[in-house]
Amino acid sequence: MAAFGVRLQQAMRARGPLCLGIDPHPELLAAWGLSVDASGLAAFSEICVTAFEGFAVVKPQVAFFEAYGSAGFAVLERTIAALRERGVLVLADAKRGDIGSTMAAYAAAWAGESPLACDAVTASPYLGFGSLQPLLDVAAAHDRGVFVLAATSNPEGASVQHATVGDGTSLAQSMVDAAAAVNRVAAPAFGSVGVVVGATLADPPDVSALAGPVLVPGVGAQGGRPEALAGLGGARAGQLLPAVSREVLRAGPDPVAVRAAAERMREAVSYLA
């Protein structure tokens, strides 16, 4: 199997630079006329799998599955398998981060041989980028990817992410730079370590040297405008991967309507390919 960065680049070129979210929060389950329990979660996920077939990347938000305990994890496992059977790359939005053996266990779960393992996983580096090494190692060994949180759009994030290190570099920029250093090992291939940069940031970190993907959440309902993403943080063509959830999911529960909304968004960001 090719490295994740190579597979992602191929998928984005062939099927468009768009990451679609599966975010089954209770209010949305109710709005779709589904029960707010594991069976409703399963029905929601099945609709999304049907609607998102043929797209490049789909990102289940793990927390909304965890909320239902083992039954929720069983639904998540089935959803991951169903998406991958359809040739869709799956990005687990798990935002895991810890140290030592605990990080190694997270790595085994989300990037190893576990039924939960996806093509890529999001991770938090704010215990130090080096704390992610077990995850980076396992992901590389299994040709999976890691998206490292760098600069998020939530107001609380700025107090940490905009803080500076000794040379005046922001912590967010230092995370991008550390990811770039990992990707240089794979050069000239597109790197498998990406970063997460919010679509609504006024002053995003410089990602021009990353040589890997930039996941851009916050497009659509959260205020990020598809037409304004080009060059975000100095990004090059084919580097940005906009992530959309509510803007598409509010078209449900009809899978045809959900797919149509997803196709409209894919067309809106197609210029980024």
C-alpha positions as CSV (number, residue, x, y, z in Angstrom):
1,M,0.0,0.0,0.0
2,A,1.3,3.5,-0.9
3,A,2.0,6.0,1.9
4,F,-1.0,8.0,3.1
5,G,0.2,11.2,1.6
6,V,0.5,9.7,-1.9
7,R,-3.0,8.1,-1.6
8,L,-4.5,11.3,-0.4
9,Q,-2.9,13.4,-3.2
10,Q,-4.3,10.9,-5.7
11,A,-7.8,10.9,-4.2
12,M,-7.9,14.7,-4.0
13,R,-6.9,15.0,-7.7
14,A,-9.4,12.4,-8.8
15,R,-12.4,13.1,-6.5
16,G,-11.9,16.7,-5.4
17,P,-10.2,18.4,-2.4
18,L,-13.0,18.0,0.1
19,C,-13.3,16.2,3.5
20,L,-16.9,15.5,4.6
21,G,-17.7,15.1,8.2
22,I,-19.9,12.6,9.9
23,D,-21.0,14.5,13.0
24,P,-24.1,12.8,14.5
25,H,-24.7,15.2,17.4
26,P,-28.0,14.6,19.3
27,E,-29.7,17.7,17.9
28,L,-29.0,16.5,14.3
29,L,-30.2,13.0,15.0
30,A,-33.5,14.5,16.3
31,A,-33.7,16.8,13.3
32,W,-33.4,13.8,11.0
33,G,-36.2,12.1,12.9
34,L,-33.9,9.5,14.3
35,S,-33.7,8.2,17.9
36,V,-31.0,9.6,20.0
37,D,-29.3,6.3,20.8
38,A,-27.1,3.7,19.1
39,S,-29.7,2.6,16.6
40,G,-30.3,6.2,15.5
41,L,-26.5,6.7,15.3
42,A,-26.3,3.6,13.0
43,A,-29.1,4.9,10.8
44,F,-27.4,8.3,10.5
45,S,-24.1,6.8,9.7
46,E,-25.6,4.5,7.0
47,I,-27.2,7.5,5.3
48,C,-23.8,9.3,5.3
49,V,-22.0,6.3,3.9
50,T,-24.5,6.1,1.0
51,A,-24.3,9.8,0.4
52,F,-20.5,10.2,0.5
53,E,-19.5,7.2,-1.7
54,G,-17.1,8.4,-4.3
55,F,-15.7,11.4,-2.4
56,A,-12.1,11.7,-1.4
57,V,-12.1,11.8,2.4
58,V,-14.7,11.3,5.1
59,K,-14.1,12.3,8.7
60,P,-16.2,10.7,11.5
61,Q,-16.1,12.8,14.7
62,V,-15.2,10.1,17.2
63,A,-16.7,11.8,20.2
64,F,-20.3,11.5,18.9
65,F,-19.8,7.7,18.7
66,E,-18.0,7.4,22.1
67,A,-21.1,8.9,23.7
68,Y,-22.9,5.6,23.3
69,G,-20.2,3.4,24.8
70,S,-19.4,0.1,23.3
71,A,-22.5,0.2,21.1
72,G,-21.3,3.5,19.6
73,F,-17.8,2.1,19.0
74,A,-19.4,-0.8,17.2
75,V,-21.2,1.6,14.9
76,L,-18.0,3.5,14.3
77,E,-16.2,0.3,13.4
78,R,-18.9,-0.6,10.9
79,T,-18.9,2.9,9.4
80,I,-15.1,2.9,8.9
81,A,-15.2,-0.5,7.2
82,A,-18.1,0.5,5.0
83,L,-16.5,3.7,3.8
84,R,-13.2,2.0,3.1
85,E,-14.9,-0.8,1.2
86,R,-16.2,2.0,-1.1
87,G,-12.7,3.4,-1.7
88,V,-13.2,6.4,0.6
89,L,-10.2,7.5,2.7
90,V,-11.3,7.7,6.4
91,L,-9.9,10.3,8.8
92,A,-10.7,9.6,12.4
93,D,-11.3,12.9,14.2
94,A,-10.1,11.6,17.5
95,K,-7.7,14.4,18.5
96,R,-5.6,12.0,20.7
97,G,-2.6,13.2,22.6
98,D,-0.7,11.8,25.6
99,I,2.8,10.6,26.5
100,G,4.6,7.3,26.6
101,S,2.8,4.0,26.8
102,T,-0.6,5.8,26.7
103,M,0.2,7.5,23.4
104,A,1.5,4.1,22.2
105,A,-1.9,2.6,23.0
106,Y,-3.7,5.4,21.2
107,A,-1.5,4.8,18.2
108,A,-2.3,1.1,18.2
109,A,-6.0,1.9,18.3
110,W,-6.2,4.5,15.6
111,A,-3.2,3.8,13.4
112,G,-2.3,0.1,14.0
113,E,-4.2,-3.1,13.4
114,S,-7.3,-2.2,15.5
115,P,-10.8,-2.3,13.9
116,L,-10.8,1.4,14.7
117,A,-7.7,2.2,12.7
118,C,-8.3,4.6,9.8
119,D,-6.3,6.0,6.9
120,A,-5.4,8.9,9.1
121,V,-6.2,10.4,12.6
122,T,-6.1,13.8,14.1
123,A,-3.8,14.4,17.1
124,S,-3.1,17.1,19.6
125,P,0.6,18.0,20.0
126,Y,0.2,20.4,23.0
127,L,2.0,18.0,25.3
128,G,4.9,18.7,23.1
129,F,5.3,17.6,19.4
130,G,7.7,14.9,20.6
131,S,4.9,13.2,22.6
132,L,3.3,12.2,19.2
133,Q,6.3,10.1,18.2
134,P,4.7,6.7,19.0
135,L,1.7,7.7,16.8
136,L,3.9,9.0,14.0
137,D,6.0,5.7,14.1
138,V,2.9,3.4,14.0
139,A,1.2,5.5,11.4
140,A,4.3,5.4,9.1
141,A,4.7,1.6,9.6
142,H,1.1,1.1,8.5
143,D,1.1,3.7,5.7
144,R,-1.4,5.9,7.6
145,G,-1.4,9.6,8.1
146,V,-1.6,12.0,11.1
147,F,-3.1,15.5,11.1
148,V,-1.6,17.6,13.9
149,L,-3.6,20.4,15.4
150,A,-1.7,23.6,14.8
151,A,-4.0,26.6,14.7
152,T,-7.7,26.2,15.5
153,S,-10.5,28.7,15.2
154,N,-12.0,28.5,18.7
155,P,-11.3,31.6,20.7
156,E,-9.8,29.6,23.6
157,G,-7.1,28.2,21.4
158,A,-5.4,31.5,20.7
159,S,-4.0,31.8,24.3
160,V,-1.9,28.7,23.8
161,Q,-1.4,28.5,20.0
162,H,-0.4,32.2,19.6
163,A,2.1,32.1,22.5
164,T,5.7,32.4,21.3
165,V,8.8,30.3,21.9
166,G,12.3,31.7,22.5
167,D,12.9,32.9,18.9
168,G,9.5,34.6,18.7
169,T,7.9,31.8,16.6
170,S,4.3,31.0,17.6
171,L,3.6,27.6,19.1
172,A,1.2,27.0,16.2
173,Q,4.0,27.7,13.7
174,S,6.4,25.5,15.6
175,M,4.0,22.6,15.2
176,V,3.8,23.2,11.5
177,D,7.6,23.4,11.3
178,A,7.9,20.1,13.2
179,A,5.4,18.4,10.9
180,A,7.4,19.7,7.9
181,A,10.6,18.2,9.3
182,V,8.9,14.8,9.5
183,N,7.7,15.1,5.9
184,R,11.1,16.0,4.6
185,V,12.1,12.4,5.2
186,A,9.6,11.3,2.5
187,A,10.5,14.0,0.0
188,P,9.8,14.5,-2.9
189,A,6.6,12.5,-2.2
190,F,3.7,14.4,-0.7
191,G,4.0,14.0,3.1
192,S,1.7,11.9,5.3
193,V,1.8,14.3,8.3
194,G,-0.6,17.1,7.9
195,V,-1.7,20.0,10.1
196,V,-5.1,21.5,11.1
197,V,-5.6,25.2,10.4
198,G,-8.9,26.8,10.9
199,A,-10.6,28.4,7.9
200,T,-11.6,31.6,9.8
201,L,-8.2,32.6,11.1
202,A,-7.0,36.1,10.3
203,D,-3.3,35.2,10.7
204,P,-2.8,31.5,10.0
205,P,0.7,29.9,10.3
206,D,2.9,29.6,7.2
207,V,2.3,26.1,5.7
208,S,4.2,26.7,2.5
209,A,7.1,24.4,3.5
210,L,5.0,21.7,5.0
211,A,5.1,19.5,1.9
212,G,1.9,17.8,3.2
213,P,-1.8,18.3,3.5
214,V,-3.6,21.1,5.5
215,L,-7.0,20.1,6.9
216,V,-9.1,23.3,7.0
217,P,-12.2,22.9,9.2
218,G,-14.8,25.6,9.7
219,V,-15.9,25.9,6.0
220,G,-19.6,26.7,5.4
221,A,-21.9,26.9,8.4
222,Q,-19.0,28.0,10.7
223,G,-18.2,31.0,8.6
224,G,-15.3,30.0,6.4
225,R,-16.0,30.9,2.8
226,P,-15.0,28.3,0.1
227,E,-14.0,31.0,-2.3
228,A,-11.6,32.6,0.1
229,L,-9.4,29.6,0.9
230,A,-6.8,29.9,-1.8
231,G,-3.3,30.5,-0.5
232,L,-4.3,30.1,3.1
233,G,-1.1,30.3,5.1
234,G,0.9,30.3,1.8
235,A,-0.5,27.0,0.9
236,R,0.3,25.6,-2.6
237,A,-2.1,24.2,-5.1
238,G,-3.4,20.8,-4.1
239,Q,-2.4,21.2,-0.5
240,L,-5.6,22.4,1.2
241,L,-8.3,19.9,2.3
242,P,-11.4,21.9,3.3
243,A,-13.5,20.0,5.9
244,V,-17.3,20.5,5.9
245,S,-19.9,19.0,8.1
246,R,-23.0,21.0,9.1
247,E,-23.3,22.8,5.8
248,V,-23.9,19.4,4.1
249,L,-25.6,17.4,6.9
250,R,-28.4,19.9,7.4
251,A,-29.7,18.8,4.0
252,G,-30.6,15.4,5.5
253,P,-32.0,12.9,6.2
254,D,-32.6,12.2,2.5
255,P,-29.3,10.7,1.2
256,V,-29.9,12.1,-2.2
257,A,-30.2,15.6,-0.8
258,V,-27.1,15.1,1.4
259,R,-25.1,14.0,-1.6
260,A,-26.3,16.9,-3.7
261,A,-25.2,19.3,-0.9
262,A,-21.8,17.6,-0.8
263,E,-21.4,17.9,-4.5
264,R,-22.2,21.6,-4.4
265,M,-19.5,22.1,-1.8
266,R,-17.1,20.0,-3.8
267,E,-17.6,22.1,-6.8
268,A,-17.2,25.3,-4.7
269,V,-13.7,24.2,-3.6
270,S,-12.6,22.4,-6.8
271,Y,-10.4,25.3,-7.7
272,L,-8.0,24.3,-4.9
273,A,-7.1,21.0,-6.6
